[in-house]
Amino acid sequence: MRYEVKLKLTYRYNAPSDHARTLLRVLPSDIAGLQTVTSRVLSFDPPPDERHESRDFFGNGMTSAVWHAPVAEIGVTLNARIERGLAEPGLDLSSPREELAQEIAQFRSLAPDAPHHFLAPSRRASPTKAMTEFARAQLQPGQTARGAIEALGRALHREMRFDAGATDVNTPAAEAFANRHGVCQDFSHIMISCLRGVGIPAGYVSGFLRTYPPPGQPRLEGADAMHAWVRAWAGAETGWIEFDPTNDQYAGEDYITVGYGRDYDDVPPLRGAMRGAGGQQSAQAVDVIPLD
């Protein structure tokens, strides 16, 4: 499936900032066998005084922008064209879950996609007793690693309630799990924590999700969303698989990947600092437009 992706971020400051610095991770990249980026353009209004492109440890594209002159508003626009594969899970040939620890121990690599990086607790995805007990309750004797990952993702979808106003970007996963509600970031951090608690390496995926309007209704411009889902390691033979607990499904051709990390802290769309007075307001609009 081919898509045109448009992202518009706007930041307005109550008083002009005399210095602003930001680091963005919003540029989708090629992923062998899954995703091909045919074009991508990231622009700023006003143009920054300094701009640098680089990649982080996990291979995610980063754009650093700096403004030295006072700015009262900053606009960021992404225009990209992407071809996304179907990524159907197919037959379950993953390792038995009980053998996963041995496979991890024998995995002789510390490359960015090595499972070792995604097994230990991280700041936003740390297993708790309650989450680990919940995860263990979903496991079955003789279960494959993929079967365990899928069972846990589906159980969280049944247990949790999506509520856009219940949490914010700083809500701990343990709190969202205790209250059984949250947004895609919370669903993902909880699933990652649960998987790590039972010895399955898991990480965070940031990207875009194509959404569908209600039957008979027109598609609304800017109504799509940035999204988060889970990447879990199912053994040396199968490798990484991606599951979306928010929507109870594997990440397929409606998903466009921007970045991989241990949790949100590794792949925030925007992180920055400014010097000024007063508050700020922000707005985001996303369009994921199918071209096929």
Order of alpha helices (4+ residues) and beta strands (2+ residues): beta-beta-beta-beta-beta-beta-alpha-alpha-alpha-beta-alpha-beta-alpha-beta-beta-beta-beta-beta-beta-beta
